[in-house]
Amino acid sequence: MFKFALFVLLVAVSTTSTAAQARVGDLFNFIPSLGACGFTNTSQQIVASVPSAVFSSYPGAGTNPNKNPICHHSVQIESGQTTLTAPIVDFYTAATDSNVGLSAAGFVKFADLDDGVVRNVSWVVV
């Protein structure tokens, strides 16, 4: 019984740490519409897009992206003195899993839209 309880505890800790892995990458302006989570959003709402690798490997993810548990979570993004939390509504396909997308309403909290990208932001799924 003790071994089973220890195994369950280790799996829970492992799952939690994978989901809450902090990343450092680029923040880009994400243009939302009907996202993978099944919600329709606009650029006037503060919403986020995570890498497809993060989305599809989130604990409990299955074949239907609308039912992915990550859709009930947010990303916390930090750069300099600015911190913002935005609900995850979509994913994007890219070669790296370190970048994160933020709609215009959120992006402007970090930089002008004309800047296009904010380098070296820290973000984590919360």
CNS distance restraints for C-alpha pairs under 8 A (distance, minus, plus):
assign (resid   1 and name CA) (resid   5 and name CA) 6.25 0.50 0.50
assign (resid   2 and name CA) (resid   6 and name CA) 6.09 0.50 0.50
assign (resid   3 and name CA) (resid   7 and name CA) 6.08 0.50 0.50
assign (resid   4 and name CA) (resid   8 and name CA) 6.23 0.50 0.50
assign (resid   5 and name CA) (resid   9 and name CA) 6.17 0.50 0.50
assign (resid   6 and name CA) (resid  10 and name CA) 6.13 0.50 0.50
assign (resid   7 and name CA) (resid  11 and name CA) 6.18 0.50 0.50
assign (resid   8 and name CA) (resid  12 and name CA) 6.16 0.50 0.50
assign (resid   9 and name CA) (resid  13 and name CA) 6.18 0.50 0.50
assign (resid  10 and name CA) (resid  14 and name CA) 5.98 0.50 0.50
assign (resid  11 and name CA) (resid  15 and name CA) 6.02 0.50 0.50
assign (resid  12 and name CA) (resid  16 and name CA) 6.10 0.50 0.50
assign (resid  13 and name CA) (resid  17 and name CA) 6.12 0.50 0.50
assign (resid  14 and name CA) (resid  18 and name CA) 6.23 0.50 0.50
assign (resid  15 and name CA) (resid  19 and name CA) 6.29 0.50 0.50
assign (resid  15 and name CA) (resid  59 and name CA) 6.56 0.50 0.50
assign (resid  16 and name CA) (resid  20 and name CA) 6.13 0.50 0.50
assign (resid  17 and name CA) (resid  21 and name CA) 5.99 0.50 0.50
assign (resid  18 and name CA) (resid  58 and name CA) 7.99 0.50 0.50
assign (resid  19 and name CA) (resid  58 and name CA) 6.14 0.50 0.50
assign (resid  19 and name CA) (resid  59 and name CA) 6.97 0.50 0.50
assign (resid  19 and name CA) (resid 125 and name CA) 6.64 0.50 0.50
assign (resid  20 and name CA) (resid 124 and name CA) 5.96 0.50 0.50
assign (resid  20 and name CA) (resid 125 and name CA) 5.47 0.50 0.50
assign (resid  20 and name CA) (resid 126 and name CA) 6.61 0.50 0.50
assign (resid  21 and name CA) (resid 124 and name CA) 6.12 0.50 0.50
assign (resid  21 and name CA) (resid 125 and name CA) 7.36 0.50 0.50
assign (resid  22 and name CA) (resid 122 and name CA) 6.85 0.50 0.50
assign (resid  22 and name CA) (resid 123 and name CA) 5.72 0.50 0.50
assign (resid  22 and name CA) (resid 124 and name CA) 4.61 0.50 0.50
assign (resid  22 and name CA) (resid 125 and name CA) 7.66 0.50 0.50
assign (resid  23 and name CA) (resid  98 and name CA) 5.59 0.50 0.50
assign (resid  23 and name CA) (resid  99 and name CA) 7.95 0.50 0.50
assign (resid  23 and name CA) (resid 122 and name CA) 5.64 0.50 0.50
assign (resid  23 and name CA) (resid 123 and name CA) 5.39 0.50 0.50
assign (resid  23 and name CA) (resid 124 and name CA) 6.27 0.50 0.50
assign (resid  24 and name CA) (resid  98 and name CA) 5.83 0.50 0.50
assign (resid  24 and name CA) (resid  99 and name CA) 7.23 0.50 0.50
assign (resid  24 and name CA) (resid 120 and name CA) 5.64 0.50 0.50
assign (resid  24 and name CA) (resid 121 and name CA) 5.45 0.50 0.50
assign (resid  24 and name CA) (resid 122 and name CA) 4.44 0.50 0.50
assign (resid  24 and name CA) (resid 123 and name CA) 6.39 0.50 0.50
assign (resid  25 and name CA) (resid  98 and name CA) 4.76 0.50 0.50
assign (resid  25 and name CA) (resid  99 and name CA) 4.57 0.50 0.50
assign (resid  25 and name CA) (resid 100 and name CA) 7.26 0.50 0.50
assign (resid  25 and name CA) (resid 119 and name CA) 6.39 0.50 0.50
assign (resid  25 and name CA) (resid 120 and name CA) 4.88 0.50 0.50
assign (resid  25 and name CA) (resid 121 and name CA) 5.49 0.50 0.50
assign (resid  25 and name CA) (resid 122 and name CA) 6.64 0.50 0.50
assign (resid  26 and name CA) (resid  98 and name CA) 7.21 0.50 0.50
assign (resid  26 and name CA) (resid  99 and name CA) 4.70 0.50 0.50
assign (resid  26 and name CA) (resid 100 and name CA) 6.46 0.50 0.50
assign (resid  26 and name CA) (resid 117 and name CA) 6.41 0.50 0.50
assign (resid  26 and name CA) (resid 118 and name CA) 5.59 0.50 0.50
assign (resid  26 and name CA) (resid 119 and name CA) 4.53 0.50 0.50
assign (resid  26 and name CA) (resid 120 and name CA) 5.52 0.50 0.50
assign (resid  26 and name CA) (resid 121 and name CA) 5.91 0.50 0.50
assign (resid  27 and name CA) (resid  99 and name CA) 5.94 0.50 0.50
assign (resid  27 and name CA) (resid 100 and name CA) 5.15 0.50 0.50
assign (resid  27 and name CA) (resid 101 and name CA) 5.70 0.50 0.50
assign (resid  27 and name CA) (resid 102 and name CA) 6.97 0.50 0.50
assign (resid  27 and name CA) (resid 107 and name CA) 7.88 0.50 0.50
assign (resid  27 and name CA) (resid 117 and name CA) 5.57 0.50 0.50
assign (resid  27 and name CA) (resid 118 and name CA) 5.00 0.50 0.50
assign (resid  27 and name CA) (resid 119 and name CA) 6.45 0.50 0.50
assign (resid  27 and name CA) (resid 120 and name CA) 7.82 0.50 0.50
assign (resid  27 and name CA) (resid 121 and name CA) 6.43 0.50 0.50
assign (resid  28 and name CA) (resid  99 and name CA) 7.69 0.50 0.50
assign (resid  28 and name CA) (resid 100 and name CA) 6.51 0.50 0.50
assign (resid  28 and name CA) (resid 101 and name CA) 4.91 0.50 0.50
assign (resid  28 and name CA) (resid 102 and name CA) 6.26 0.50 0.50
assign (resid  28 and name CA) (resid 107 and name CA) 7.43 0.50 0.50
assign (resid  28 and name CA) (resid 116 and name CA) 6.19 0.50 0.50
assign (resid  28 and name CA) (resid 117 and name CA) 4.79 0.50 0.50
assign (resid  28 and name CA) (resid 118 and name CA) 6.64 0.50 0.50
assign (resid  29 and name CA) (resid 101 and name CA) 5.71 0.50 0.50
assign (resid  29 and name CA) (resid 102 and name CA) 5.28 0.50 0.50
assign (resid  29 and name CA) (resid 103 and name CA) 5.55 0.50 0.50
assign (resid  29 and name CA) (resid 104 and name CA) 5.89 0.50 0.50
assign (resid  29 and name CA) (resid 107 and name CA) 6.08 0.50 0.50
assign (resid  29 and name CA) (resid 113 and name CA) 7.20 0.50 0.50
assign (resid  29 and name CA) (resid 116 and name CA) 6.50 0.50 0.50
assign (resid  29 and name CA) (resid 117 and name CA) 7.14 0.50 0.50
assign (resid  30 and name CA) (resid  48 and name CA) 7.24 0.50 0.50
assign (resid  30 and name CA) (resid  49 and name CA) 6.89 0.50 0.50
assign (resid  30 and name CA) (resid 101 and name CA) 4.82 0.50 0.50
assign (resid  30 and name CA) (resid 102 and name CA) 4.97 0.50 0.50
assign (resid  30 and name CA) (resid 103 and name CA) 4.73 0.50 0.50
assign (resid  30 and name CA) (resid 104 and name CA) 6.99 0.50 0.50
assign (resid  31 and name CA) (resid  42 and name CA) 7.39 0.50 0.50
assign (resid  31 and name CA) (resid  43 and name CA) 6.02 0.50 0.50
assign (resid  31 and name CA) (resid 102 and name CA) 7.91 0.50 0.50
assign (resid  31 and name CA) (resid 103 and name CA) 5.72 0.50 0.50
assign (resid  31 and name CA) (resid 104 and name CA) 7.32 0.50 0.50
assign (resid  32 and name CA) (resid  40 and name CA) 7.54 0.50 0.50
assign (resid  32 and name CA) (resid  41 and name CA) 5.60 0.50 0.50
assign (resid  32 and name CA) (resid  42 and name CA) 5.47 0.50 0.50
assign (resid  32 and name CA) (resid  43 and name CA) 6.11 0.50 0.50
assign (resid  32 and name CA) (resid  47 and name CA) 7.72 0.50 0.50
assign (resid  32 and name CA) (resid  90 and name CA) 7.93 0.50 0.50
assign (resid  32 and name CA) (resid 103 and name CA) 6.60 0.50 0.50
assign (resid  33 and name CA) (resid  39 and name CA) 7.93 0.50 0.50
assign (resid  33 and name CA) (resid  40 and name CA) 5.18 0.50 0.50
assign (resid  33 and name CA) (resid  41 and name CA) 5.10 0.50 0.50
assign (resid  33 and name CA) (resid  42 and name CA) 5.98 0.50 0.50
assign (resid  34 and name CA) (resid  38 and name CA) 6.33 0.50 0.50
assign (resid  34 and name CA) (resid  39 and name CA) 5.62 0.50 0.50
assign (resid  34 and name CA) (resid  40 and name CA) 4.16 0.50 0.50
assign (resid  34 and name CA) (resid  41 and name CA) 6.49 0.50 0.50
assign (resid  35 and name CA) (resid  39 and name CA) 5.69 0.50 0.50
assign (resid  35 and name CA) (resid  40 and name CA) 6.29 0.50 0.50
assign (resid  35 and name CA) (resid  41 and name CA) 7.66 0.50 0.50
assign (resid  35 and name CA) (resid  89 and name CA) 5.65 0.50 0.50
assign (resid  35 and name CA) (resid  90 and name CA) 4.64 0.50 0.50
assign (resid  35 and name CA) (resid  91 and name CA) 7.60 0.50 0.50
assign (resid  36 and name CA) (resid  65 and name CA) 5.65 0.50 0.50
assign (resid  36 and name CA) (resid  66 and name CA) 6.04 0.50 0.50
assign (resid  36 and name CA) (resid  89 and name CA) 6.47 0.50 0.50
assign (resid  36 and name CA) (resid  90 and name CA) 4.72 0.50 0.50
assign (resid  36 and name CA) (resid  91 and name CA) 6.62 0.50 0.50
assign (resid  37 and name CA) (resid  65 and name CA) 5.87 0.50 0.50
assign (resid  37 and name CA) (resid  66 and name CA) 4.20 0.50 0.50
assign (resid  37 and name CA) (resid  67 and name CA) 7.10 0.50 0.50
assign (resid  37 and name CA) (resid  68 and name CA) 7.23 0.50 0.50
assign (resid  37 and name CA) (resid  71 and name CA) 5.67 0.50 0.50
assign (resid  37 and name CA) (resid  89 and name CA) 5.24 0.50 0.50
assign (resid  37 and name CA) (resid  90 and name CA) 5.92 0.50 0.50
assign (resid  38 and name CA) (resid  65 and name CA) 7.89 0.50 0.50
assign (resid  38 and name CA) (resid  66 and name CA) 5.23 0.50 0.50
assign (resid  38 and name CA) (resid  89 and name CA) 7.65 0.50 0.50
assign (resid  39 and name CA) (resid  89 and name CA) 6.66 0.50 0.50
assign (resid  41 and name CA) (resid  45 and name CA) 6.69 0.50 0.50
assign (resid  41 and name CA) (resid  47 and name CA) 7.68 0.50 0.50
assign (resid  42 and name CA) (resid 103 and name CA) 7.79 0.50 0.50
assign (resid  43 and name CA) (resid 103 and name CA) 5.15 0.50 0.50
assign (resid  43 and name CA) (resid 104 and name CA) 5.24 0.50 0.50
assign (resid  43 and name CA) (resid 105 and name CA) 6.05 0.50 0.50
assign (resid  44 and name CA) (resid 103 and name CA) 7.42 0.50 0.50
assign (resid  44 and name CA) (resid 104 and name CA) 6.68 0.50 0.50
assign (resid  44 and name CA) (resid 105 and name CA) 5.16 0.50 0.50
assign (resid  45 and name CA) (resid 103 and name CA) 6.96 0.50 0.50
assign (resid  45 and name CA) (resid 104 and name CA) 7.93 0.50 0.50
assign (resid  45 and name CA) (resid 105 and name CA) 5.90 0.50 0.50
assign (resid  45 and name CA) (resid 106 and name CA) 7.70 0.50 0.50
assign (resid  46 and name CA) (resid  86 and name CA) 5.87 0.50 0.50
assign (resid  46 and name CA) (resid  87 and name CA) 7.52 0.50 0.50
assign (resid  46 and name CA) (resid 102 and name CA) 7.11 0.50 0.50
assign (resid  46 and name CA) (resid 103 and name CA) 5.71 0.50 0.50
assign (resid  46 and name CA) (resid 104 and name CA) 7.40 0.50 0.50
assign (resid  46 and name CA) (resid 105 and name CA) 5.33 0.50 0.50
assign (resid  46 and name CA) (resid 106 and name CA) 5.01 0.50 0.50
assign (resid  47 and name CA) (resid  86 and name CA) 5.05 0.50 0.50
assign (resid  47 and name CA) (resid  87 and name CA) 5.20 0.50 0.50
assign (resid  47 and name CA) (resid  88 and name CA) 6.13 0.50 0.50
assign (resid  47 and name CA) (resid  89 and name CA) 6.46 0.50 0.50
assign (resid  47 and name CA) (resid 102 and name CA) 5.96 0.50 0.50
assign (resid  47 and name CA) (resid 103 and name CA) 5.59 0.50 0.50
assign (resid  47 and name CA) (resid 106 and name CA) 7.30 0.50 0.50
assign (resid  48 and name CA) (resid  74 and name CA) 7.69 0.50 0.50
assign (resid  48 and name CA) (resid  75 and name CA) 7.13 0.50 0.50
assign (resid  48 and name CA) (resid  86 and name CA) 5.79 0.50 0.50
assign (resid  48 and name CA) (resid  87 and name CA) 5.91 0.50 0.50
assign (resid  48 and name CA) (resid  88 and name CA) 4.80 0.50 0.50
assign (resid  48 and name CA) (resid  89 and name CA) 6.03 0.50 0.50
assign (resid  48 and name CA) (resid  90 and name CA) 6.83 0.50 0.50
assign (resid  48 and name CA) (resid 100 and name CA) 7.29 0.50 0.50
assign (resid  48 and name CA) (resid 101 and name CA) 5.45 0.50 0.50
assign (resid  48 and name CA) (resid 102 and name CA) 4.56 0.50 0.50
assign (resid  48 and name CA) (resid 103 and name CA) 6.34 0.50 0.50
assign (resid  49 and name CA) (resid  88 and name CA) 5.84 0.50 0.50
assign (resid  49 and name CA) (resid  89 and name CA) 6.15 0.50 0.50
assign (resid  49 and name CA) (resid  90 and name CA) 4.68 0.50 0.50
assign (resid  49 and name CA) (resid  91 and name CA) 4.76 0.50 0.50
assign (resid  49 and name CA) (resid  92 and name CA) 6.47 0.50 0.50
assign (resid  49 and name CA) (resid 100 and name CA) 6.12 0.50 0.50
assign (resid  49 and name CA) (resid 101 and name CA) 4.74 0.50 0.50
assign (resid  49 and name CA) (resid 102 and name CA) 6.39 0.50 0.50
assign (resid  50 and name CA) (resid  54 and name CA) 6.53 0.50 0.50
assign (resid  50 and name CA) (resid  55 and name CA) 6.47 0.50 0.50
assign (resid  50 and name CA) (resid  88 and name CA) 7.11 0.50 0.50
assign (resid  50 and name CA) (resid  90 and name CA) 6.61 0.50 0.50
assign (resid  50 and name CA) (resid  91 and name CA) 4.71 0.50 0.50
assign (resid  50 and name CA) (resid  92 and name CA) 6.27 0.50 0.50
assign (resid  50 and name CA) (resid  97 and name CA) 7.95 0.50 0.50
assign (resid  50 and name CA) (resid  99 and name CA) 7.43 0.50 0.50
assign (resid  50 and name CA) (resid 100 and name CA) 5.25 0.50 0.50
assign (resid  50 and name CA) (resid 101 and name CA) 6.38 0.50 0.50
assign (resid  51 and name CA) (resid  55 and name CA) 6.29 0.50 0.50
assign (resid  51 and name CA) (resid  91 and name CA) 5.34 0.50 0.50
assign (resid  51 and name CA) (resid  92 and name CA) 5.14 0.50 0.50
assign (resid  51 and name CA) (resid  93 and name CA) 6.09 0.50 0.50
assign (resid  51 and name CA) (resid  94 and name CA) 6.69 0.50 0.50
assign (resid  51 and name CA) (resid  96 and name CA) 7.49 0.50 0.50
assign (resid  51 and name CA) (resid  97 and name CA) 5.23 0.50 0.50
assign (resid  51 and name CA) (resid  98 and name CA) 7.47 0.50 0.50
assign (resid  51 and name CA) (resid  99 and name CA) 6.99 0.50 0.50
assign (resid  51 and name CA) (resid 100 and name CA) 6.80 0.50 0.50
assign (resid  52 and name CA) (resid  56 and name CA) 5.90 0.50 0.50
assign (resid  52 and name CA) (resid  91 and name CA) 5.13 0.50 0.50
assign (resid  52 and name CA) (resid  92 and name CA) 5.41 0.50 0.50
assign (resid  52 and name CA) (resid  93 and name CA) 5.37 0.50 0.50
assign (resid  52 and name CA) (resid  94 and name CA) 7.42 0.50 0.50
assign (resid  52 and name CA) (resid  97 and name CA) 7.61 0.50 0.50
assign (resid  53 and name CA) (resid  57 and name CA) 5.98 0.50 0.50
assign (resid  53 and name CA) (resid  97 and name CA) 6.32 0.50 0.50
assign (resid  54 and name CA) (resid  58 and name CA) 6.06 0.50 0.50
assign (resid  54 and name CA) (resid  97 and name CA) 6.70 0.50 0.50
assign (resid  55 and name CA) (resid  61 and name CA) 7.71 0.50 0.50
assign (resid  55 and name CA) (resid  68 and name CA) 7.86 0.50 0.50
assign (resid  55 and name CA) (resid  70 and name CA) 6.75 0.50 0.50
assign (resid  55 and name CA) (resid  91 and name CA) 6.35 0.50 0.50
assign (resid  56 and name CA) (resid  61 and name CA) 5.95 0.50 0.50
assign (resid  56 and name CA) (resid  62 and name CA) 7.65 0.50 0.50
assign (resid  57 and name CA) (resid  61 and name CA) 6.46 0.50 0.50
assign (resid  58 and name CA) (resid  68 and name CA) 7.68 0.50 0.50
assign (resid  58 and name CA) (resid  69 and name CA) 7.38 0.50 0.50
assign (resid  58 and name CA) (resid  70 and name CA) 6.37 0.50 0.50
assign (resid  59 and name CA) (resid  69 and name CA) 7.38 0.50 0.50
assign (resid  60 and name CA) (resid  68 and name CA) 6.67 0.50 0.50
assign (resid  60 and name CA) (resid  69 and name CA) 6.24 0.50 0.50
assign (resid  61 and name CA) (resid  65 and name CA) 7.35 0.50 0.50
assign (resid  61 and name CA) (resid  67 and name CA) 7.40 0.50 0.50
assign (resid  61 and name CA) (resid  68 and name CA) 4.71 0.50 0.50
assign (resid  61 and name CA) (resid  69 and name CA) 6.41 0.50 0.50
assign (resid  61 and name CA) (resid  70 and name CA) 7.76 0.50 0.50
assign (resid  62 and name CA) (resid  67 and name CA) 7.38 0.50 0.50
assign (resid  62 and name CA) (resid  68 and name CA) 6.46 0.50 0.50
assign (resid  64 and name CA) (resid  68 and name CA) 6.92 0.50 0.50
assign (resid  66 and name CA) (resid  71 and name CA) 7.41 0.50 0.50
assign (resid  67 and name CA) (resid  71 and name CA) 7.42 0.50 0.50
assign (resid  69 and name CA) (resid  73 and name CA) 7.36 0.50 0.50
assign (resid  70 and name CA) (resid  74 and name CA) 7.75 0.50 0.50
assign (resid  70 and name CA) (resid  88 and name CA) 7.03 0.50 0.50
assign (resid  71 and name CA) (resid  87 and name CA) 7.58 0.50 0.50
assign (resid  71 and name CA) (resid  88 and name CA) 5.63 0.50 0.50
assign (resid  71 and name CA) (resid  89 and name CA) 6.03 0.50 0.50
assign (resid  72 and name CA) (resid  87 and name CA) 7.51 0.50 0.50
assign (resid  72 and name CA) (resid  88 and name CA) 7.37 0.50 0.50
assign (resid  73 and name CA) (resid  87 and name CA) 6.00 0.50 0.50
assign (resid  73 and name CA) (resid  88 and name CA) 6.10 0.50 0.50
assign (resid  73 and name CA) (resid 125 and name CA) 6.78 0.50 0.50
assign (resid  73 and name CA) (resid 126 and name CA) 5.89 0.50 0.50
assign (resid  74 and name CA) (resid  85 and name CA) 6.34 0.50 0.50
assign (resid  74 and name CA) (resid  86 and name CA) 5.19 0.50 0.50
assign (resid  74 and name CA) (resid  87 and name CA) 3.97 0.50 0.50
assign (resid  74 and name CA) (resid  88 and name CA) 5.03 0.50 0.50
assign (resid  74 and name CA) (resid 125 and name CA) 5.72 0.50 0.50
assign (resid  74 and name CA) (resid 126 and name CA) 5.36 0.50 0.50
assign (resid  75 and name CA) (resid  85 and name CA) 5.54 0.50 0.50
assign (resid  75 and name CA) (resid  86 and name CA) 5.49 0.50 0.50
assign (resid  75 and name CA) (resid  87 and name CA) 6.37 0.50 0.50
assign (resid  75 and name CA) (resid  88 and name CA) 6.58 0.50 0.50
assign (resid  75 and name CA) (resid 123 and name CA) 6.40 0.50 0.50
assign (resid  75 and name CA) (resid 124 and name CA) 5.42 0.50 0.50
assign (resid  75 and name CA) (resid 125 and name CA) 4.42 0.50 0.50
assign (resid  75 and name CA) (resid 126 and name CA) 5.70 0.50 0.50
assign (resid  76 and name CA) (resid  83 and name CA) 6.96 0.50 0.50
assign (resid  76 and name CA) (resid  84 and name CA) 5.70 0.50 0.50
assign (resid  76 and name CA) (resid  85 and name CA) 4.30 0.50 0.50
assign (resid  76 and name CA) (resid  86 and name CA) 6.64 0.50 0.50
assign (resid  76 and name CA) (resid 123 and name CA) 5.40 0.50 0.50
assign (resid  76 and name CA) (resid 124 and name CA) 5.45 0.50 0.50
assign (resid  76 and name CA) (resid 125 and name CA) 6.42 0.50 0.50
assign (resid  76 and name CA) (resid 126 and name CA) 6.57 0.50 0.50
assign (resid  77 and name CA) (resid  83 and name CA) 5.58 0.50 0.50
assign (resid  77 and name CA) (resid  84 and name CA) 5.33 0.50 0.50
assign (resid  77 and name CA) (resid  85 and name CA) 6.23 0.50 0.50
assign (resid  77 and name CA) (resid 121 and name CA) 6.76 0.50 0.50
assign (resid  77 and name CA) (resid 122 and name CA) 5.74 0.50 0.50
assign (resid  77 and name CA) (resid 123 and name CA) 4.34 0.50 0.50
assign (resid  77 and name CA) (resid 124 and name CA) 6.84 0.50 0.50
assign (resid  78 and name CA) (resid  82 and name CA) 5.69 0.50 0.50
assign (resid  78 and name CA) (resid  83 and name CA) 4.40 0.50 0.50
assign (resid  78 and name CA) (resid  84 and name CA) 6.63 0.50 0.50
assign (resid  78 and name CA) (resid 121 and name CA) 5.74 0.50 0.50
assign (resid  78 and name CA) (resid 122 and name CA) 5.16 0.50 0.50
assign (resid  78 and name CA) (resid 123 and name CA) 6.23 0.50 0.50
assign (resid  79 and name CA) (resid  83 and name CA) 6.61 0.50 0.50
assign (resid  79 and name CA) (resid 110 and name CA) 7.26 0.50 0.50
assign (resid  79 and name CA) (resid 120 and name CA) 7.40 0.50 0.50
assign (resid  79 and name CA) (resid 121 and name CA) 4.97 0.50 0.50
assign (resid  79 and name CA) (resid 122 and name CA) 6.52 0.50 0.50
assign (resid  82 and name CA) (resid 109 and name CA) 7.40 0.50 0.50
assign (resid  82 and name CA) (resid 110 and name CA) 6.73 0.50 0.50
assign (resid  84 and name CA) (resid 106 and name CA) 7.61 0.50 0.50
assign (resid  86 and name CA) (resid 102 and name CA) 7.88 0.50 0.50
assign (resid  86 and name CA) (resid 106 and name CA) 7.87 0.50 0.50
assign (resid 100 and name CA) (resid 123 and name CA) 7.71 0.50 0.50
assign (resid 102 and name CA) (resid 106 and name CA) 5.89 0.50 0.50
assign (resid 102 and name CA) (resid 107 and name CA) 5.58 0.50 0.50
assign (resid 103 and name CA) (resid 107 and name CA) 5.94 0.50 0.50
assign (resid 104 and name CA) (resid 108 and name CA) 6.07 0.50 0.50
assign (resid 104 and name CA) (resid 113 and name CA) 7.03 0.50 0.50
assign (resid 105 and name CA) (resid 109 and name CA) 7.48 0.50 0.50
assign (resid 106 and name CA) (resid 110 and name CA) 7.57 0.50 0.50
assign (resid 107 and name CA) (resid 111 and name CA) 6.33 0.50 0.50
assign (resid 107 and name CA) (resid 112 and name CA) 7.54 0.50 0.50
assign (resid 107 and name CA) (resid 113 and name CA) 7.00 0.50 0.50
assign (resid 108 and name CA) (resid 112 and name CA) 5.35 0.50 0.50
assign (resid 108 and name CA) (resid 113 and name CA) 6.23 0.50 0.50
assign (resid 110 and name CA) (resid 118 and name CA) 7.39 0.50 0.50
assign (resid 111 and name CA) (resid 115 and name CA) 6.53 0.50 0.50
assign (resid 111 and name CA) (resid 118 and name CA) 7.01 0.50 0.50
assign (resid 112 and name CA) (resid 116 and name CA) 7.56 0.50 0.50
